[in-house]
């Protein structure tokens, strides 16, 4: 069997079994006032603007019935909770 060339990609199902899927990077152009409103909203909910955009997109997709069933949960960001793995128990 010949090894795959550098330009080819392995079948999708075998690639997803080997490692978790990388997060897709997207360039998004927004009106500055829309971004400022989004950033304020994100700050109110203790999220980054990027996490707020993903949260809103996932919610819109779910409401429209278009969110794929195998979509994983939003990744947790930031400091792990106290008393968690490797953390100190609360006093």
For each residue, the residues with C-beta under 8 A, 3 or more apart:
1:
2:
3:
4: 8 9 10
5: 8
6:
7:
8: 4 5
9: 4 15
10: 4 14 15
11: 14 15
12: 15 16
13: 16 17
14: 10 11 17 18
15: 9 10 11 12 18 19
16: 12 13 19 21
17: 13 14
18: 14 15
19: 15 16
20:
21: 16
22:
23: 75
24:
25:
26:
27:
28: 53
29:
30: 34 35 38
31: 34 35
32: 35 36
33: 36 37
34: 30 31 37 38
35: 30 31 32 38 39 49
36: 32 33 39 40
37: 33 34 40 41
38: 30 34 35 41 42 49 52 53
39: 35 36 42 43 49 52
40: 36 37 43 44
41: 37 38 44 45 52
42: 38 39 45 47 48 49 51 52
43: 39 40 46 47
44: 40 41
45: 41 42 52
46: 43
47: 42 43 51 52 55
48: 42 51 52 77
49: 35 38 39 42 52 53
50: 53 54
51: 42 47 48 54 55 74 77
52: 38 39 41 42 45 47 48 49 55 56
53: 28 38 49 50 56 57
54: 50 51 57 58 74
55: 47 51 52 58 59 74
56: 52 53 59 60
57: 53 54 60 61
58: 54 55 61 62 67 71 74
59: 55 56 62 63
60: 56 57 63 64
61: 57 58 64 66 67
62: 58 59 65 66 67
63: 59 60
64: 60 61 67
65: 62
66: 61 62
67: 58 61 62 64 71
68: 71
69:
70:
71: 58 67 68
72: 75
73:
74: 51 54 55 58
75: 23 72
76:
77: 48 51
78:
79:
80: 84 85 86 87
81: 84 87
82: 87 88 89 90
83: 87 88 89 90
84: 80 81 87
85: 80
86: 80
87: 80 81 82 83 84
88: 82 83
89: 82 83
90: 82 83
91:
